[in-house]
Structure formats: structure tokens, C-alpha cells
Amino acid sequence: MTVTSRGGGMFRTKTVEQSIRDTDEPDTRLKKDLGTIDLIVFGVAVVIGAGIFTLAASTAGNIAGPAVSLSFVLAAVACGLAALCYAEFASTVPVAGSAYTFSYATLGEFIAWIIGWDLVLEFAVGSAYVSKGWSEYLAQTLGLIGIEVSTSFELGSFFSFDWGALLLVVVLAFLLYRGTKLSSRVSLVITTIKVAIVLFVIILGAFFINAANYTPFVPEPTPGTVETGTGIQQSLLSFFGGASSSVFGVYGVFAAAAIVFFAFIGFDAVATTAEETRNPSKALPRGILGSLAIVTVLYVAVALVITGMVPYTDLATKPDGTRATLATAFASLGINWAATIIAVGALLGLTTVVMVLMLGQIRVIFAMSRDGLLPTALAKTNRFGTPGRATWLIGVVIALVATFFPAQDLEQMVNIGTLFAFVLVSIGVVILRRTRPDLPRGFRTPLVPLVPILAVLACVWLMLNLSVETWLRFVIWMVIGVIVYFAYSRKNSILGRRERGDLPAQATSSD
């Protein structure tokens, strides 16, 4: 017989077999519609967006200079190591929830809750942040075709009404409600267009590269700027290292790596679709690693082209807070027609970013609800085979945040949440190899435990290069999560109720 859990109390673990059996419950069953191409499309769709259209230029101008291309490489290495661990877990435990589900099977319920709460931060804040960026590009694109209209109106000193962000979130929530296959088809069309535009940027920009702009490749350290400043706004590593700021120099390259890491966020969202994937043991590793490989090449190429086209000082944030984008480099050289094409590409690119971030958020909430850590009503699926209630709940929450609240400097909050998830997944691979060596694995992380250990070290290193202010906010969010767990989730956990005899224990033959 196969038991449903091991251990007890808040460190009880849910067996892999039980996690997989739960996917067959009629009321909470997701439709298996996705293949390898769908997953690669989702991965590329979410990753090619805010990072490549905005962060590459602004981070070069404010923090790293031409060495931002090296920062992208450092971030990609950390992501690649974590992706190898994600691929093994996703092929072994093909269940919705990504790092949350993986942690439940290895590290126990409390750690699983913490990582689930952490993923809520990653996906929700990321969706709201990018939605507001989409709204800004909408206004810019409309202006380029002669329609001058503001997509956001101030409501006092703090709040605003951003109808552009509201429009986007509502439309995407409807698409996700109707099904992930439909969402994948929409993503495929848009992703094809924006990849073509990125290639256009690389090819056209290469003709305007001036090698002199690469000198100095790593600018000398300077006092803080509007982007990083000093004190709690500088990186934790530079703060304790005694540096006055983390702007330019070696600390700048590391701090930039921690920030442009935001540009890679999303490949982990592919793992949240595990339950809706046909042949997940093969499709998931290919989707995760394939999408990451594609975007890494594109990112480094774009960073080299942009910093070669114009001096990095031209890409610094303006005194009024206006950030440089890919279009900025072309506009500064008088290539306005190219800037228009890039603006349209950014609008399309950010659309699919928000879509996949919302998809990941919904699937995490769905998985946590099915385990009773959140209200189980959110785990009910609709006639389209998607968690309809969870979809509209997340849609409403993200719409409210994106519509009425400012979303400045939130990319670092998303980064620290994602890196923390990567750390736990990497540790979980080592634990599951020891505790369940018998499990069939469609993909095996090479050189275990070396690769997972390197993944942990790389992710922790990037976390240390995030600002002190970001760490303080993250700790506060985690404290709130601990309170919610002990106030609600622990006593309503399905495994906990079975332990107490409130629900009948489930057991099935091991065949």
C-alpha cells in the first residue's frame, strides 16, 4: 500500500503518488492540451518582454555600463543551473503548482506553504508591474500613430486610475478562463512577431555599432543615482562590503545581474503547466531548457548591440524619471521609424508576459487550494477544464493593484521571490534523489549534488546583490505568510485533516 503522506505536523510531506492521483479528481481535473512547442512558446512568450525592451538599456545606463551584457550572462548561468533542477522535478512530479508542489513532496508542508506564498509574490507583483508597463507603451504607441491619449490618471498623491492596465488584465483573464490551449495559440502568434522584432533590433542595430562605446567596458564606481542610491537602496553585498554604492564597477556588474534576472523570470512558469501537458516527462524539460536557451542568446546580443550603438551615459534615467528603452537608442540616432516598430513590438511582448505570469499565479493558487491550504472552492475547474474561480479571483486582484497602485521598483521584489523559489527547488532535487531513488524520472539533473549546490550558491549570490530595502520588504511579506499559515492553512490542510481523522485516509496499491 502507498500512504498519502510522511512525517507529521507542519513538516508532513505529500507523496508524489498522492500528488499525481489528485490530478484525476473529476472536480479538479485540468485538461491536458499542451505539447513541447506550446511550452517553449509559453517560456519565450513570458521571458521576452519587460526585460529585453526596458531593463537592458536602463540597467546599462544606470548601473553596469557596457558590462550589462556580462550581467545577463551571470543571470543566465544562475537560471540555467536552476532550470536543470526544475526540469527533473517537473518531469518527475507532473502536477500543477511548480516549486510549491515540488517542495510539498520533499521539504514538508510548512516549507511548501512558504514557497507557495513566495510564488504569489513573484507572479502577482510581476503581473501588476508589467501590466503598468504595457499601459505606458500603449500610450506611446497611440501617440506614434497620432492619437495623443493618456492611459493613466492621477487620483491624489498616491493612487491613480490606469485604464490601460485594467483593459489588459480583464482581456487576458477571459482568455485564461477559456483554456490554456487558446492562450497558447494567442501567445504563438504574438511571440512570433516579437521575436522577429528582436531579431530586427539586433540586425539593424549591428550596422550602427561604434566600438568606442564599449570603452570603458566596466565603468569606474560612482556615487548612487536615482536607480540604486546609497544606504538601504544599494545592494546588500555592497552595503556590507563597505562600498558607498553599487553603481558601476564590479559591484555594479553584480547588482545589474540581480536586476536583469527579472528578464529571465518566466521559464519557471512553464513548470506550473505540468498537469496540462501531454507526455510531461519529455515535453517539460524541453520546454524549460529550450525557452531559456533561446532567450539567453537574444538577450546578450541585444545588450551588446544597444551599448555599442550609443554611449552608456545616454541610456541613464532622466531627472524626470523617464527610463531608457530599446527605442531610446534608435531615436537618439534619428532612426525614428525603427523606434516606432520597437514600441509596437514591446506592446505585443508585454502582453504575453502578463498572460503567462497570470497563468502561473492561477496554477499555484489552484494547487494550494486543492491541498486545503487555501479555500478548496478555488480548486474547482470549469467546463473548459481550467480553474475558473481562481482565474477570476487572480484577475480581479491583479487588476486592482495594476489599476490603482504605483508599481515602481517592484522588479526587485519579483526577483527575490523567484530566486528564493529556485533555491528550494534545487535543494529539493537532492533530497528527493535520496528519499525516493525509485521514482521514474523523465529527465535527470546531471552531476547531482554538484549542480544543485552550484544553483543554490548562484541564486543566493544574486539575492545578496539585491537592495537592502528589497530584503526588508521580503521579510515582512514572509512574516505575513507565516501568520496566515498558522491561522488558517495548517488546520485546513487536507493532509492535516486526514492525520486528525477528520477525513478518511486514502491509500492505494503500489501498482
Buried (B, 14 or more C-beta within 10 A) or exposed (E): EBEBBBEEEBEBBBBBBBBBBBBEEEEBEBBBBBBBBBBBBBBBBBBBBBBBBBBBBBBBBBBBBBBBBBBBBBBBBBBBBBBBBBBBBBBBBBBBBBBBBBBBBBBBBBBBBBBBBBBBBBBBBBBBBBBBBBBBBBBBBBEBEEEEEEBBEEEEEEEBEBBBBBBBBBBBBEBBBBBBBBBBBBBBEBBBBBBEBBEBBBEBBEEBBEEEBBEEBBBEBEEBBBBBBBEEBBBBBBBEEEBBBBBBBBBBBBBBBBBBBBBBBBBBBBBBBBBBBEBBBBBBBBBBBBBBBBBBEBBBBBBBBBBBBBBBEBBBBEEEEEBBBBBBBBBBBEBEEBBBBBBBBBBBBBBBBBBBBBBBBBBBBBBBBBBBBBBBEBBBBEEBBBBBBBBBBBBEBBBEBBBBBBBEBBBBBBBBBBBBBBBBBBBBBBBBBEEBEEEEBBBBBEEBBEBBBBBBBBBBBBBBBBBBBBBEBBEEBBEEBEEBBEEBBBEBBBBBBBBEEEEEEBEEEEE
